[in-house]
Amino acid sequence: MKGEHHLAISVVAAAAIYATTRSVPMIATFLAAGVLLDLDHWMDYWAEYGPRFDIRHFLNAIATKAFRRAFVLLHAWEGVILSAFLTWWTGWTPWLAGLTLGWGIHLLLDQGFNSPSPWAYSLLWRLWGRFDYKRAFPKPYEPEDPGT
């Protein structure tokens, strides 16, 4: 899912969470996880293209799936499960609850919209497959039709 879509959905969901909880720490970490989680794509980018900072090329590489490896360490259900356990264990700390919710929603959206393998968002599964990008995301890049 594109970053602007993560942002829009996260803002709407954060407004609903705030209306329900009135917790600024919860919505702050919810928004951070919902939007900034994609920063872990930089690891894939640097592994593929070297340590450079070219935002246009970075965004194009993500959009066109121009990678051989899919590390994306934060795009992992194992992390969400651990975060959910810690949220429960700490007595539902608002900032941790927001982080867990934002992280989980981000992954649900990616799982639904990025055409991944069913196990693509498991870090252990990607590790087992040596982080092979095409194994995790088998659907090839198809440019959008400019007429639509």
N, CA and C atoms as a LAMMPS dump frame, in Angstrom:
ITEM: TIMESTEP
0
ITEM: NUMBER OF ATOMS
444
ITEM: BOX BOUNDS ff ff ff
-5.0000000000000000e+02 5.0000000000000000e+02
-5.0000000000000000e+02 5.0000000000000000e+02
-5.0000000000000000e+02 5.0000000000000000e+02
ITEM: ATOMS id mol type element x y z
1 1 1 N 0.844 -1.17 0
2 1 2 C 0 0 0
3 1 3 C 0.891 1.235 0
4 2 1 N 0.477 2.244 -0.705
5 2 2 C 1.271 3.466 -0.804
6 2 3 C 1.244 4.251 0.511
7 3 1 N 2.311 5.004 0.724
8 3 2 C 2.452 5.781 1.947
9 3 3 C 1.316 6.757 2.19
10 4 1 N 0.863 7.41 1.122
11 4 2 C -0.224 8.382 1.307
12 4 3 C -1.519 7.689 1.735
13 5 1 N -1.712 6.45 1.323
14 5 2 C -2.898 5.709 1.765
15 5 3 C -2.765 5.296 3.231
16 6 1 N -1.557 4.87 3.616
17 6 2 C -1.325 4.567 5.034
18 6 3 C -1.578 5.819 5.878
19 7 1 N -1.113 6.965 5.4
20 7 2 C -1.301 8.219 6.135
21 7 3 C -2.785 8.546 6.284
22 8 1 N -3.53 8.492 5.187
23 8 2 C -4.954 8.844 5.233
24 8 3 C -5.73 7.919 6.174
25 9 1 N -5.512 6.627 6.048
26 9 2 C -6.227 5.668 6.899
27 9 3 C -5.811 5.833 8.357
28 10 1 N -4.529 6.065 8.595
29 10 2 C -4.042 6.235 9.971
30 10 3 C -4.615 7.486 10.621
31 11 1 N -4.736 8.568 9.869
32 11 2 C -5.286 9.813 10.428
33 11 3 C -6.754 9.617 10.807
34 12 1 N -7.525 8.99 9.933
35 12 2 C -8.944 8.746 10.23
36 12 3 C -9.084 7.822 11.444
37 13 1 N -8.305 6.747 11.465
38 13 2 C -8.37 5.813 12.599
39 13 3 C -7.901 6.479 13.89
40 14 1 N -6.866 7.323 13.804
41 14 2 C -6.369 8.03 14.997
42 14 3 C -7.436 8.97 15.548
43 15 1 N -8.183 9.62 14.665
44 15 2 C -9.267 10.498 15.117
45 15 3 C -10.325 9.69 15.87
46 16 1 N -10.644 8.507 15.359
47 16 2 C -11.621 7.646 16.036
48 16 3 C -11.08 7.167 17.383
49 17 1 N -9.805 6.818 17.417
50 17 2 C -9.19 6.375 18.678
51 17 3 C -9.185 7.517 19.689
52 18 1 N -8.852 8.724 19.231
53 18 2 C -8.832 9.866 20.144
54 18 3 C -10.24 10.174 20.662
55 19 1 N -11.231 10.101 19.781
56 19 2 C -12.612 10.359 20.2
57 19 3 C -13.056 9.361 21.266
58 20 1 N -12.521 8.162 21.2
59 20 2 C -12.88 7.112 22.152
60 20 3 C -12.071 7.177 23.441
61 21 1 N -10.759 7.437 23.312
62 21 2 C -9.868 7.315 24.475
63 21 3 C -9.374 8.639 25.04
64 22 1 N -9.346 9.68 24.222
65 22 2 C -8.759 10.985 24.597
66 22 3 C -7.287 10.839 24.999
67 23 1 N -6.613 9.861 24.441
68 23 2 C -5.218 9.592 24.791
69 23 3 C -4.284 10.08 23.687
70 24 1 N -3.567 11.158 23.972
71 24 2 C -2.589 11.682 23.012
72 24 3 C -1.434 10.699 22.809
73 25 1 N -0.881 10.087 23.878
74 25 2 C 0.19 9.105 23.645
75 25 3 C -0.251 7.947 22.748
76 26 1 N -1.502 7.517 22.905
77 26 2 C -1.983 6.401 22.093
78 26 3 C -2.064 6.79 20.62
79 27 1 N -2.621 7.952 20.317
80 27 2 C -2.737 8.314 18.901
81 27 3 C -1.382 8.691 18.308
82 28 1 N -0.484 9.232 19.121
83 28 2 C 0.85 9.578 18.604
84 28 3 C 1.599 8.329 18.154
85 29 1 N 1.594 7.294 18.983
86 29 2 C 2.306 6.069 18.602
87 29 3 C 1.535 5.295 17.539
88 30 1 N 0.212 5.401 17.548
89 30 2 C -0.586 4.778 16.495
90 30 3 C -0.211 5.374 15.14
91 31 1 N -0.164 6.706 15.065
92 31 2 C 0.201 7.377 13.811
93 31 3 C 1.631 7.048 13.395
94 32 1 N 2.536 7.055 14.358
95 32 2 C 3.938 6.747 14.042
96 32 3 C 4.063 5.347 13.445
97 33 1 N 3.424 4.369 14.073
98 33 2 C 3.507 2.994 13.565
99 33 3 C 2.764 2.849 12.244
100 34 1 N 1.625 3.494 12.135
101 34 2 C 0.819 3.371 10.926
102 34 3 C 1.469 3.955 9.691
103 35 1 N 2.315 4.964 9.885
104 35 2 C 2.92 5.656 8.746
105 35 3 C 4.417 5.389 8.636
106 36 1 N 5.136 5.533 9.733
107 36 2 C 6.606 5.469 9.684
108 36 3 C 7.164 4.05 9.614
109 37 1 N 6.316 3.059 9.766
110 37 2 C 6.78 1.676 9.686
111 37 3 C 7.481 1.394 8.354
112 38 1 N 7.067 2.08 7.308
113 38 2 C 7.657 1.854 5.984
114 38 3 C 9.104 2.316 5.874
115 39 1 N 9.606 2.993 6.886
116 39 2 C 11.019 3.391 6.846
117 39 3 C 11.947 2.182 6.841
118 40 1 N 11.437 1.025 7.244
119 40 2 C 12.299 -0.163 7.207
120 40 3 C 12.601 -0.617 5.774
121 41 1 N 11.913 -0.049 4.794
122 41 2 C 12.235 -0.343 3.39
123 41 3 C 13.611 0.2 3.011
124 42 1 N 14.112 1.164 3.79
125 42 2 C 15.45 1.698 3.496
126 42 3 C 16.508 0.604 3.583
127 43 1 N 16.33 -0.356 4.495
128 43 2 C 17.309 -1.441 4.598
129 43 3 C 17.373 -2.229 3.284
130 44 1 N 16.213 -2.532 2.724
131 44 2 C 16.174 -3.244 1.444
132 44 3 C 16.822 -2.399 0.349
133 45 1 N 16.492 -1.127 0.361
134 45 2 C 17.016 -0.208 -0.653
135 45 3 C 18.539 -0.124 -0.568
136 46 1 N 19.061 0.064 0.633
137 46 2 C 20.515 0.17 0.783
138 46 3 C 21.216 -1.142 0.455
139 47 1 N 20.602 -2.266 0.78
140 47 2 C 21.191 -3.564 0.437
141 47 3 C 21.254 -3.743 -1.077
142 48 1 N 20.284 -3.196 -1.775
143 48 2 C 20.21 -3.354 -3.231
144 48 3 C 21.042 -2.318 -3.977
145 49 1 N 21.004 -1.068 -3.517
146 49 2 C 21.595 0.037 -4.279
147 49 3 C 22.746 0.739 -3.581
148 50 1 N 23.091 0.296 -2.397
149 50 2 C 24.166 0.95 -1.664
150 50 3 C 23.636 2.084 -0.811
151 51 1 N 24.484 2.575 0.105
152 51 2 C 24.034 3.615 1.053
153 51 3 C 23.957 4.995 0.407
154 52 1 N 22.869 5.241 -0.278
155 52 2 C 22.648 6.565 -0.857
156 52 3 C 21.288 7.069 -0.407
157 53 1 N 21.093 8.359 -0.549
158 53 2 C 19.852 8.976 -0.084
159 53 3 C 19.204 9.692 -1.266
160 54 1 N 18.493 8.937 -2.077
161 54 2 C 17.816 9.459 -3.258
162 54 3 C 16.336 9.087 -3.131
163 55 1 N 15.556 10.006 -2.592
164 55 2 C 14.163 9.702 -2.272
165 55 3 C 13.367 9.314 -3.517
166 56 1 N 13.565 10.011 -4.612
167 56 2 C 12.815 9.694 -5.832
168 56 3 C 13.118 8.259 -6.291
169 57 1 N 14.398 7.911 -6.31
170 57 2 C 14.779 6.55 -6.719
171 57 3 C 14.259 5.521 -5.712
172 58 1 N 14.323 5.845 -4.435
173 58 2 C 13.823 4.962 -3.376
174 58 3 C 12.335 4.664 -3.574
175 59 1 N 11.527 5.708 -3.759
176 59 2 C 10.086 5.526 -3.932
177 59 3 C 9.772 4.758 -5.211
178 60 1 N 10.535 5.026 -6.277
179 60 2 C 10.332 4.299 -7.532
180 60 3 C 10.695 2.819 -7.368
181 61 1 N 11.776 2.543 -6.647
182 61 2 C 12.184 1.151 -6.418
183 61 3 C 11.112 0.391 -5.648
184 62 1 N 10.488 1.044 -4.674
185 62 2 C 9.409 0.403 -3.919
186 62 3 C 8.2 0.179 -4.829
187 63 1 N 7.824 1.211 -5.579
188 63 2 C 6.644 1.114 -6.442
189 63 3 C 6.799 0.046 -7.518
190 64 1 N 8.011 -0.125 -8.036
191 64 2 C 8.234 -1.086 -9.122
192 64 3 C 8.755 -2.433 -8.639
193 65 1 N 8.851 -2.595 -7.33
194 65 2 C 9.32 -3.855 -6.726
195 65 3 C 10.705 -4.235 -7.249
196 66 1 N 11.602 -3.272 -7.277
197 66 2 C 12.938 -3.463 -7.844
198 66 3 C 13.945 -3.911 -6.786
199 67 1 N 13.668 -5.048 -6.159
200 67 2 C 14.54 -5.579 -5.114
201 67 3 C 14.75 -7.078 -5.315
202 68 1 N 15.875 -7.563 -4.835
203 68 2 C 16.127 -9.006 -4.812
204 68 3 C 15.841 -9.592 -3.434
205 69 1 N 15.936 -8.767 -2.397
206 69 2 C 15.744 -9.225 -1.02
207 69 3 C 14.649 -8.401 -0.342
208 70 1 N 13.882 -9.064 0.52
209 70 2 C 12.828 -8.409 1.299
210 70 3 C 13.155 -8.597 2.777
211 71 1 N 13.95 -7.677 3.323
212 71 2 C 14.278 -7.738 4.746
213 71 3 C 13.135 -7.143 5.569
214 72 1 N 12.75 -5.913 5.278
215 72 2 C 11.68 -5.181 5.964
216 72 3 C 11.378 -5.759 7.353
217 73 1 N 12.316 -5.574 8.239
218 73 2 C 12.275 -6.232 9.547
219 73 3 C 11.058 -5.87 10.398
220 74 1 N 10.509 -4.682 10.199
221 74 2 C 9.326 -4.297 10.976
222 74 3 C 8.026 -4.796 10.354
223 75 1 N 8.083 -5.251 9.118
224 75 2 C 6.904 -5.81 8.464
225 75 3 C 6.816 -7.295 8.812
226 76 1 N 6.533 -7.563 10.071
227 76 2 C 6.545 -8.939 10.572
228 76 3 C 5.484 -9.113 11.657
229 77 1 N 4.619 -10.095 11.45
230 77 2 C 3.587 -10.386 12.441
231 77 3 C 4.184 -10.803 13.774
232 78 1 N 5.369 -11.38 13.755
233 78 2 C 6.008 -11.765 15.015
234 78 3 C 6.206 -10.544 15.918
235 79 1 N 6.55 -9.41 15.326
236 79 2 C 6.724 -8.182 16.096
237 79 3 C 5.418 -7.679 16.674
238 80 1 N 4.357 -7.755 15.888
239 80 2 C 3.038 -7.322 16.366
240 80 3 C 2.582 -8.211 17.522
241 81 1 N 2.796 -9.504 17.395
242 81 2 C 2.41 -10.436 18.468
243 81 3 C 3.186 -10.129 19.746
244 82 1 N 4.484 -9.905 19.621
245 82 2 C 5.296 -9.547 20.787
246 82 3 C 4.821 -8.226 21.393
247 83 1 N 4.537 -7.247 20.544
248 83 2 C 4.054 -5.954 21.018
249 83 3 C 2.699 -6.096 21.717
250 84 1 N 1.819 -6.932 21.179
251 84 2 C 0.514 -7.164 21.815
252 84 3 C 0.689 -7.812 23.186
253 85 1 N 1.597 -8.769 23.271
254 85 2 C 1.863 -9.402 24.563
255 85 3 C 2.386 -8.369 25.558
256 86 1 N 3.336 -7.527 25.134
257 86 2 C 3.885 -6.501 26.031
258 86 3 C 2.826 -5.485 26.438
259 87 1 N 1.921 -5.159 25.516
260 87 2 C 0.825 -4.241 25.832
261 87 3 C -0.043 -4.827 26.942
262 88 1 N -0.404 -6.083 26.801
263 88 2 C -1.196 -6.759 27.83
264 88 3 C -0.42 -6.847 29.14
265 89 1 N 0.843 -7.257 29.063
266 89 2 C 1.671 -7.478 30.245
267 89 3 C 1.887 -6.193 31.044
268 90 1 N 1.952 -5.051 30.357
269 90 2 C 2.168 -3.773 31.042
270 90 3 C 0.861 -3.112 31.473
271 91 1 N -0.248 -3.816 31.339
272 91 2 C -1.519 -3.247 31.781
273 91 3 C -2.124 -2.28 30.789
274 92 1 N -1.924 -2.534 29.516
275 92 2 C -2.501 -1.725 28.447
276 92 3 C -1.992 -0.288 28.463
277 93 1 N -0.688 -0.133 28.589
278 93 2 C -0.052 1.181 28.527
279 93 3 C -0.473 1.871 27.225
280 94 1 N -1.034 3.095 27.294
281 94 2 C -1.573 3.736 26.092
282 94 3 C -0.594 3.867 24.925
283 95 1 N 0.64 4.294 25.195
284 95 2 C 1.565 4.474 24.065
285 95 3 C 1.894 3.139 23.408
286 96 1 N 1.975 2.064 24.202
287 96 2 C 2.266 0.739 23.655
288 96 3 C 1.043 0.164 22.936
289 97 1 N -0.14 0.431 23.467
290 97 2 C -1.37 -0.006 22.801
291 97 3 C -1.511 0.679 21.442
292 98 1 N -1.205 1.974 21.384
293 98 2 C -1.261 2.692 20.11
294 98 3 C -0.267 2.152 19.104
295 99 1 N 0.942 1.879 19.577
296 99 2 C 1.973 1.301 18.713
297 99 3 C 1.513 -0.04 18.142
298 100 1 N 0.973 -0.888 19.002
299 100 2 C 0.524 -2.215 18.578
300 100 3 C -0.617 -2.114 17.571
301 101 1 N -1.589 -1.26 17.852
302 101 2 C -2.714 -1.087 16.924
303 101 3 C -2.251 -0.536 15.579
304 102 1 N -1.415 0.49 15.601
305 102 2 C -0.921 1.08 14.355
306 102 3 C -0.115 0.097 13.539
307 103 1 N 0.737 -0.65 14.225
308 103 2 C 1.575 -1.655 13.569
309 103 3 C 0.699 -2.74 12.94
310 104 1 N -0.274 -3.222 13.706
311 104 2 C -1.156 -4.27 13.206
312 104 3 C -1.994 -3.824 12.022
313 105 1 N -2.539 -2.625 12.094
314 105 2 C -3.346 -2.119 10.98
315 105 3 C -2.479 -1.913 9.746
316 106 1 N -1.271 -1.399 9.937
317 106 2 C -0.351 -1.223 8.81
318 106 3 C -0.127 -2.566 8.104
319 107 1 N 0.157 -3.608 8.871
320 107 2 C 0.413 -4.92 8.265
321 107 3 C -0.848 -5.516 7.635
322 108 1 N -2 -5.323 8.258
323 108 2 C -3.247 -5.806 7.652
324 108 3 C -3.476 -5.16 6.289
325 109 1 N -3.254 -3.858 6.211
326 109 2 C -3.424 -3.157 4.94
327 109 3 C -2.429 -3.656 3.9
328 110 1 N -1.168 -3.806 4.307
329 110 2 C -0.165 -4.314 3.37
330 110 3 C -0.493 -5.736 2.933
331 111 1 N -0.911 -6.572 3.87
332 111 2 C -1.256 -7.959 3.547
333 111 3 C -2.402 -7.991 2.532
334 112 1 N -3.343 -7.081 2.674
335 112 2 C -4.496 -7.057 1.778
336 112 3 C -4.259 -6.414 0.429
337 113 1 N -3.366 -5.433 0.363
338 113 2 C -3.226 -4.652 -0.863
339 113 3 C -1.931 -4.87 -1.637
340 114 1 N -0.93 -5.511 -1.074
341 114 2 C 0.364 -5.638 -1.757
342 114 3 C 0.544 -6.957 -2.504
343 115 1 N -0.47 -7.773 -2.576
344 115 2 C -0.419 -9.069 -3.274
345 115 3 C 0.772 -9.921 -2.851
346 116 1 N 0.961 -10.089 -1.554
347 116 2 C 2.099 -10.902 -1.115
348 116 3 C 1.757 -12.385 -1.093
349 117 1 N 2.782 -13.181 -0.896
350 117 2 C 2.57 -14.578 -0.535
351 117 3 C 1.848 -14.555 0.813
352 118 1 N 1.028 -15.557 1.122
353 118 2 C 0.318 -15.545 2.407
354 118 3 C 1.233 -15.414 3.629
355 119 1 N 2.478 -15.865 3.519
356 119 2 C 3.405 -15.83 4.647
357 119 3 C 4.417 -14.694 4.549
358 120 1 N 4.26 -13.798 3.594
359 120 2 C 5.265 -12.755 3.34
360 120 3 C 5.561 -11.879 4.549
361 121 1 N 4.583 -11.683 5.418
362 121 2 C 4.799 -10.808 6.564
363 121 3 C 5.194 -11.576 7.824
364 122 1 N 5.765 -12.734 7.623
365 122 2 C 6.387 -13.473 8.72
366 122 3 C 7.897 -13.356 8.551
367 123 1 N 8.544 -12.782 9.529
368 123 2 C 10 -12.623 9.474
369 123 3 C 10.69 -13.985 9.422
370 124 1 N 10.192 -14.933 10.192
371 124 2 C 10.798 -16.269 10.193
372 124 3 C 10.659 -16.945 8.833
373 125 1 N 9.527 -16.777 8.173
374 125 2 C 9.316 -17.359 6.851
375 125 3 C 10.248 -16.714 5.826
376 126 1 N 10.384 -15.387 5.907
377 126 2 C 11.303 -14.708 4.973
378 126 3 C 12.743 -15.132 5.232
379 127 1 N 13.113 -15.27 6.499
380 127 2 C 14.456 -15.736 6.843
381 127 3 C 14.693 -17.134 6.272
382 128 1 N 13.727 -18.024 6.448
383 128 2 C 13.823 -19.381 5.93
384 128 3 C 14.026 -19.374 4.404
385 129 1 N 13.409 -18.419 3.714
386 129 2 C 13.554 -18.295 2.265
387 129 3 C 14.672 -17.358 1.85
388 130 1 N 15.579 -17.071 2.784
389 130 2 C 16.736 -16.196 2.529
390 130 3 C 16.327 -14.807 2.042
391 131 1 N 15.187 -14.355 2.526
392 131 2 C 14.674 -13.016 2.24
393 131 3 C 14.467 -12.769 0.743
394 132 1 N 14.175 -13.817 -0.012
395 132 2 C 13.97 -13.697 -1.455
396 132 3 C 12.716 -12.864 -1.733
397 133 1 N 12.888 -11.742 -2.414
398 133 2 C 11.785 -10.811 -2.653
399 133 3 C 10.684 -11.455 -3.489
400 134 1 N 11.067 -12.134 -4.568
401 134 2 C 10.063 -12.723 -5.464
402 134 3 C 9.284 -13.854 -4.797
403 135 1 N 9.876 -14.493 -3.835
404 135 2 C 9.164 -15.529 -3.079
405 135 3 C 8.097 -14.883 -2.19
406 136 1 N 8.448 -13.774 -1.58
407 136 2 C 7.513 -13.082 -0.689
408 136 3 C 6.455 -12.298 -1.459
409 137 1 N 6.862 -11.699 -2.571
410 137 2 C 5.964 -10.853 -3.36
411 137 3 C 6.012 -11.305 -4.818
412 138 1 N 5.328 -12.417 -5.13
413 138 2 C 5.46 -13.016 -6.455
414 138 3 C 4.787 -12.247 -7.588
415 139 1 N 3.828 -11.403 -7.27
416 139 2 C 3.137 -10.677 -8.331
417 139 3 C 4.084 -9.634 -8.917
418 140 1 N 4.322 -9.694 -10.235
419 140 2 C 5.251 -8.733 -10.838
420 140 3 C 4.663 -7.33 -10.879
421 141 1 N 5.554 -6.365 -11.052
422 141 2 C 5.136 -4.969 -11.16
423 141 3 C 4.344 -4.776 -12.44
424 142 1 N 3.209 -4.114 -12.316
425 142 2 C 2.408 -3.751 -13.477
426 142 3 C 2.102 -2.268 -13.361
427 143 1 N 2.629 -1.455 -14.309
428 143 2 C 2.382 -0.012 -14.217
429 143 3 C 0.89 0.296 -14.327
430 144 1 N 0.507 1.368 -13.654
431 144 2 C -0.892 1.787 -13.71
432 144 3 C -1.206 2.297 -15.102
433 145 1 N -2.431 2.02 -15.559
434 145 2 C -2.872 2.504 -16.857
435 145 3 C -3.155 3.995 -16.739
436 146 1 N -2.434 4.851 -17.512
437 146 2 C -2.641 6.297 -17.381
438 146 3 C -4.039 6.739 -17.783
439 147 1 N -4.773 5.891 -18.512
440 147 2 C -6.119 6.246 -18.942
441 147 3 C -7.185 6.025 -17.889
442 148 1 N -6.798 5.462 -16.737
443 148 2 C -7.815 5.202 -15.711
444 148 3 C -7.754 6.2 -14.604
